[in-house]
Structures are given as structure tokens and as C-alpha cells.
């Protein structure tokens, strides 16, 4: 009898041990995919950046020469900084227009207005579309000859405001950024709305009893409590702004037309590494160096923003 109990106990212990190990097997497929499509390309790019390349043929080891050329050799240096400042503008406009408007819309929905559920769905609908589809549709809307925007301006007698929106160096980049704001608005609204809804109702009621209403309630009570959500959306916007590629490529191609006025770092990387649609030759070493620089820049500033966010949460 004792032997049977010992055997059963050992069997149960083995089953529990197997279950514990079995749990650790589930992440393996995801880790394999992540390693194959994320980690390996990053390490490969790091390796490629230290070699000279003749087309797609790897040449001699040249150390940091590709990095030096990227920042000092023309036209690579000027194109790098041109694209970089476009990404900075991308981030600033998205923060002010997209996230500023999203914050106000989320606050309005939070007030339990009639049709709040409909507005949440309506704002998020563009996010369900493919970026390529969004780019193609807005390219048609901005068409100077038959585009809906110029036609609408003509209908209201505003012919003086009609533009070749994507053909003008002064308006092309801003047009693309505003389309991106329209596309990402719904996601930002949901993040801010989740932040508002996480605020304890007791605090709101107590603030109302103390006479805080409307604008005072928003600025003195809700805004400080929304700092975690604001920091999260800032981090996400920063990463998205400096990885901007699909929409620019869909609307303007890989050349950053007109005259590099819509170039971003990701588009510039694509053109360096794989050649442009106009038959540009590849520069895999320079492209890999740019990819590494971009990764380090995004990772560093994301880490700084996350550290700031944790510090704010501790202070609160």
C-alpha cells in the first residue's frame, strides 16, 4: 500500500514538473519568428555596415568608413539631414495635430455625450484600412486636375487655394503628415479614452464638490492624472514618426518627390539599400549603416522617454 502511494506521488510530481516545463514551450514559436525576422536582420545589417559593397557583392572590411561617409560625404550627408528634419517635423505635427485633437475628442466622449459609441467607432474606422489603400485614395483626392479637394475648393469659389498638393515642395510633406494624422487619430483617441476611464470616479466627484468644472477640471485635475497615457502615446508617436515609410512610399514613391521634399530616413534607407524606382544603384553598406544609426537613435530616445514616464509615475 505504501509503495503504491509513493508511486502515485512520484507520478503526480512528474506530471506537475512536466506541466511547468510545458508552459515554457509555448513562447518558442514566437521567439523563433522574432529571431528570424527581427533579430537576425538587425545583426546582419550591423555586420554589412562594416564592409565595402560592389552592388550586392561584399568586398573588404572597412570598419566605420560607411558611417563616416553617411555623415560627411556628399550627397549622402545632406540627404541624411534633410530626411532627419523631415522626421522631426513628422513627429511635431503628429503630436500637436493628431494627439492634441485626439485628447480633446477623447475628453468629449468621456463626458458621456449622446452617440459616444458611434464616435469611437467612426474615429477608429480609418485604422482598419491598409496603409497602401489610404495612400492611394488620398493621392487621388490630392490630384490637381480631378482630385476631390481642388474640386471642392472650386465649388466654394476658393480657386486661389487650389494647389498641386503633392507636386509642390512647400505642401507635399505636410499633406502626407496630415493624412497620417487622419489615419492614426482613432488609435490615439482610444489610448486617451482608456486613460480617462481609468481615473477613479471618486476623485472626479470630489473635485466637483470643490468647484472644479469644465476647463478647470480638465487642466487642474484630469491633465495631471493623464500623464501616463500622454507619455505612452508620445513614445508610440515618436517611434512611428521616425519609422515613417509606407504612407510616404505609397503616395510619393522611393524618391521623396518632389525634389526630396518628402524624404524620410526610412525612405532614404530603402533607396540606399535596394535602389530607387529611377534605377539608382544600391549602396548596401551605407544603407546598413543608416539602419543601425536609426535603430540606435530610436532605441535611445525611447528608453529616455520610458525612464521619464516611470519617474512621473513615481512622483504621482
C-alpha positions as CSV (number, residue, x, y, z in Angstrom):
1,X,0.0,0.0,0.0
2,X,2.8,2.4,0.9
3,X,4.6,1.5,-2.3
4,X,1.5,2.3,-4.4
5,X,1.2,5.7,-2.6
6,X,4.8,6.5,-3.2
7,X,4.5,5.6,-6.9
8,X,1.4,7.7,-7.3
9,X,3.1,10.7,-5.5
10,X,6.1,10.4,-7.8
11,X,3.8,10.2,-10.8
12,X,2.0,13.4,-9.8
13,X,5.3,15.2,-9.1
14,X,6.5,14.2,-12.6
15,X,3.2,15.5,-14.1
16,X,3.4,18.8,-12.3
17,X,7.1,19.2,-13.4
18,X,6.2,18.4,-17.0
19,X,3.4,21.0,-16.9
20,X,5.8,23.6,-15.6
21,X,8.2,22.9,-18.4
22,X,5.4,22.6,-20.9
23,X,4.4,26.2,-20.2
24,X,7.8,27.4,-21.3
25,X,7.4,25.7,-24.7
26,X,4.6,28.0,-25.8
27,X,6.7,31.1,-26.5
28,X,9.2,29.2,-28.6
29,X,7.4,29.6,-32.0
30,X,7.1,33.3,-31.4
31,X,10.7,33.6,-30.3
32,X,11.8,31.7,-33.5
33,X,9.8,34.1,-35.7
34,X,11.0,37.1,-33.8
35,X,14.6,36.0,-34.1
36,X,14.3,35.1,-37.8
37,X,12.6,38.3,-38.9
38,X,13.8,40.9,-36.3
39,X,17.0,39.9,-34.5
40,X,18.8,38.3,-37.5
41,X,18.2,41.2,-39.9
42,X,19.4,43.7,-37.2
43,X,22.6,41.7,-36.7
44,X,23.0,41.2,-40.4
45,X,22.7,45.0,-41.0
46,X,25.3,45.6,-38.3
47,X,27.6,43.2,-40.0
48,X,27.0,44.6,-43.5
49,X,27.7,48.1,-42.4
50,X,31.4,47.3,-41.7
51,X,32.1,46.1,-45.3
52,X,32.6,47.6,-48.7
53,X,30.0,46.5,-51.3
54,X,30.1,46.3,-55.1
55,X,26.5,46.1,-55.9
56,X,25.3,43.0,-54.0
57,X,28.8,41.6,-53.7
58,X,30.5,42.0,-50.4
59,X,34.0,43.4,-50.5
60,X,36.7,44.2,-48.0
61,X,36.2,45.0,-44.3
62,X,36.4,48.8,-44.0
63,X,35.4,49.4,-40.3
64,X,33.4,52.6,-39.7
65,X,34.0,54.1,-43.1
66,X,30.3,53.7,-44.1
67,X,29.3,55.6,-41.0
68,X,31.8,58.3,-41.7
69,X,30.6,58.6,-45.4
70,X,27.0,58.7,-44.2
71,X,27.6,61.9,-42.2
72,X,30.5,63.6,-44.1
73,X,30.4,62.5,-47.8
74,X,28.1,64.4,-50.2
75,X,25.4,63.9,-51.3
76,X,24.8,61.3,-48.6
77,X,25.3,63.7,-45.7
78,X,22.9,66.4,-47.0
79,X,20.2,63.8,-47.8
80,X,20.6,62.2,-44.4
81,X,20.0,65.5,-42.5
82,X,17.2,66.5,-45.0
83,X,15.4,63.3,-44.2
84,X,16.1,63.6,-40.5
85,X,14.5,67.0,-40.1
86,X,11.5,65.8,-42.1
87,X,11.1,63.0,-39.5
88,X,11.4,65.7,-36.7
89,X,8.6,67.7,-38.4
90,X,6.6,64.5,-38.8
91,X,6.8,63.9,-35.0
92,X,6.0,67.5,-34.0
93,X,2.9,67.8,-36.3
94,X,1.6,64.4,-35.2
95,X,2.0,65.4,-31.5
96,X,0.2,68.8,-32.0
97,X,-2.4,67.9,-34.5
98,X,-3.2,64.2,-34.2
99,X,-2.6,63.8,-30.5
100,X,-3.9,67.2,-29.5
101,X,-7.1,66.7,-31.4
102,X,-7.4,63.1,-30.1
103,X,-7.1,64.3,-26.5
104,X,-9.9,66.8,-26.9
105,X,-12.2,64.2,-28.7
106,X,-11.5,61.6,-26.0
107,X,-12.4,64.1,-23.3
108,X,-15.7,65.0,-25.1
109,X,-16.5,61.3,-25.5
110,X,-15.6,60.7,-21.8
111,X,-18.3,63.2,-20.9
112,X,-20.9,60.6,-21.9
113,X,-22.3,62.6,-24.8
114,X,-25.1,61.1,-26.9
115,X,-23.7,58.8,-29.6
116,X,-20.3,58.3,-27.8
117,X,-20.1,54.7,-29.0
118,X,-20.7,55.7,-32.6
119,X,-18.0,58.3,-32.5
120,X,-15.5,55.9,-31.0
121,X,-16.1,53.5,-34.0
122,X,-16.1,56.4,-36.5
123,X,-12.8,57.7,-35.4
124,X,-11.2,54.3,-35.5
125,X,-12.5,53.2,-38.9
126,X,-9.6,54.6,-40.9
127,X,-7.2,52.5,-38.9
128,X,-8.8,49.4,-40.3
129,X,-7.7,50.3,-43.8
130,X,-4.4,49.2,-45.3
131,X,-1.8,52.0,-45.4
132,X,-1.3,51.4,-49.1
133,X,-5.1,51.8,-49.7
134,X,-5.1,55.0,-47.6
135,X,-2.1,56.4,-49.6
136,X,-3.7,55.6,-53.0
137,X,-7.1,57.1,-52.0
138,X,-5.5,60.3,-50.7
139,X,-3.3,60.6,-53.7
140,X,-6.5,60.7,-55.8
141,X,-8.0,63.2,-53.5
142,X,-4.9,65.5,-53.8
143,X,-4.8,65.1,-57.6
144,X,-4.5,68.7,-59.0
145,X,-6.8,68.1,-62.1
146,X,-9.7,65.9,-60.8
147,X,-9.0,65.5,-57.1
148,X,-11.9,65.9,-54.7
149,X,-10.0,68.6,-52.6
150,X,-9.4,71.0,-55.5
151,X,-12.9,70.3,-56.9
152,X,-14.4,71.2,-53.5
153,X,-12.4,74.4,-53.3
154,X,-13.6,75.4,-56.7
155,X,-17.2,74.7,-55.8
156,X,-16.9,77.2,-52.9
157,X,-15.1,79.8,-55.0
158,X,-11.7,79.3,-53.5
159,X,-9.8,78.7,-56.7
160,X,-6.9,80.7,-55.3
161,X,-6.3,78.0,-52.7
162,X,-6.1,75.2,-55.3
163,X,-2.7,73.5,-55.4
164,X,-0.8,70.6,-56.9
165,X,-0.6,69.4,-53.3
166,X,1.8,66.5,-53.8
167,X,3.7,68.3,-56.6
168,X,4.6,71.4,-54.6
169,X,7.7,71.2,-52.3
170,X,6.0,73.5,-49.8
171,X,2.9,71.4,-49.4
172,X,3.8,67.8,-50.2
173,X,5.3,66.7,-46.9
174,X,2.6,68.5,-44.8
175,X,-0.1,66.9,-46.9
176,X,1.3,63.4,-46.2
177,X,1.7,64.1,-42.5
178,X,-1.9,65.3,-42.2
179,X,-3.1,62.2,-43.9
180,X,-1.1,60.2,-41.4
181,X,-2.8,62.2,-38.6
182,X,-6.2,61.4,-40.0
183,X,-5.2,57.7,-40.2
184,X,-3.8,57.5,-36.7
185,X,-6.4,59.7,-34.9
186,X,-8.7,56.8,-33.8
187,X,-5.9,54.9,-32.1
188,X,-4.8,58.0,-30.1
189,X,-8.4,58.6,-29.1
190,X,-8.7,55.1,-27.7
191,X,-5.5,55.4,-25.7
192,X,-6.6,58.7,-24.2
193,X,-10.1,57.5,-23.6
194,X,-8.7,54.4,-21.7
195,X,-6.7,56.9,-19.6
196,X,-9.7,59.0,-18.8
197,X,-11.7,55.9,-17.9
198,X,-9.0,54.6,-15.5
199,X,-9.3,57.8,-13.3
200,X,-11.3,56.9,-10.2
201,X,-14.7,58.5,-10.2
202,X,-14.3,59.4,-6.5
203,X,-11.6,61.9,-7.5
204,X,-13.9,63.5,-10.1
205,X,-16.8,63.8,-7.7
206,X,-14.5,65.3,-5.0
207,X,-13.2,67.8,-7.5
208,X,-16.7,68.8,-8.5
209,X,-17.6,69.4,-4.9
210,X,-14.6,71.7,-4.6
211,X,-16.0,73.7,-7.5
212,X,-13.8,72.3,-10.3
213,X,-15.8,72.2,-13.6
214,X,-15.2,72.4,-17.3
215,X,-11.8,73.8,-18.3
216,X,-10.6,73.9,-14.7
217,X,-11.4,70.3,-14.2
218,X,-9.5,69.4,-17.4
219,X,-6.4,71.4,-16.7
220,X,-6.1,71.1,-12.9
221,X,-7.4,67.5,-12.2
222,X,-7.6,65.4,-15.4
223,X,-4.5,66.5,-17.2
224,X,-2.0,65.6,-14.4
225,X,-3.7,62.2,-14.0
226,X,-3.4,61.6,-17.7
227,X,0.4,62.0,-17.8
228,X,1.0,58.1,-18.1
229,X,-1.3,58.0,-21.1
230,X,0.3,61.1,-22.6
231,X,3.8,59.6,-22.2
232,X,2.7,56.3,-23.8
233,X,1.2,58.0,-26.8
234,X,4.3,60.2,-27.1
235,X,6.6,57.1,-27.2
236,X,4.4,55.4,-29.8
237,X,4.2,58.6,-31.9
238,X,8.0,59.1,-31.7
239,X,8.7,55.5,-32.9
240,X,6.1,55.7,-35.7
241,X,7.3,59.1,-36.8
242,X,10.9,58.0,-37.2
243,X,9.9,54.8,-38.9
244,X,7.6,56.6,-41.4
245,X,7.8,54.7,-44.7
246,X,4.6,53.0,-46.0
247,X,2.4,56.1,-46.5
248,X,5.3,58.2,-48.0
249,X,6.2,55.3,-50.3
250,X,2.5,54.8,-51.3
251,X,1.9,58.5,-52.1
252,X,5.3,59.6,-53.5
253,X,7.4,56.5,-54.2
254,X,11.0,55.9,-53.1
255,X,12.5,59.2,-54.4
256,X,10.9,61.5,-51.9
257,X,9.4,63.6,-54.7
258,X,9.3,66.4,-55.4
259,X,13.0,67.1,-55.1
260,X,13.5,65.1,-51.9
261,X,10.9,67.3,-50.1
262,X,9.1,64.2,-48.7
263,X,12.2,62.1,-47.9
264,X,12.2,60.4,-44.5
265,X,15.0,58.3,-43.0
266,X,13.2,55.1,-43.8
267,X,12.6,56.0,-47.4
268,X,16.2,57.1,-47.7
269,X,17.4,53.8,-46.3
270,X,15.2,51.9,-48.8
271,X,16.7,53.9,-51.6
272,X,20.3,53.3,-50.4
273,X,19.9,49.6,-49.7
274,X,17.7,48.5,-52.6
275,X,18.0,51.2,-55.2
276,X,15.3,53.6,-56.2
277,X,12.5,53.3,-58.8
278,X,14.5,55.5,-61.1
279,X,17.3,52.9,-61.3
280,X,19.6,54.2,-58.6
281,X,22.4,51.9,-57.8
282,X,22.4,50.1,-54.4
283,X,24.7,51.1,-51.5
284,X,24.2,48.2,-49.1
285,X,27.0,49.3,-46.8
286,X,25.7,52.8,-46.4
287,X,22.1,51.6,-46.1
288,X,23.0,49.1,-43.4
289,X,24.9,51.9,-41.5
290,X,21.8,54.1,-41.8
291,X,19.6,51.3,-40.5
292,X,22.0,50.8,-37.4
293,X,22.0,54.6,-36.7
294,X,18.3,54.8,-37.0
295,X,17.8,51.8,-34.6
296,X,20.2,53.3,-32.0
297,X,18.6,56.7,-32.2
298,X,15.0,55.3,-31.8
299,X,16.1,52.9,-29.1
300,X,18.0,55.6,-27.1
301,X,15.2,58.2,-27.2
302,X,12.5,55.6,-26.5
303,X,14.5,54.5,-23.4
304,X,14.8,58.1,-22.3
305,X,11.1,58.7,-22.7
306,X,10.2,55.5,-20.9
307,X,12.5,56.5,-18.0
308,X,10.8,59.9,-17.8
309,X,7.4,58.1,-17.8
310,X,8.4,55.9,-14.9
311,X,9.8,58.9,-13.0
312,X,6.5,60.8,-13.5
313,X,4.5,57.8,-12.3
314,X,6.7,57.5,-9.1
315,X,6.2,61.3,-8.4
316,X,2.4,60.9,-8.8
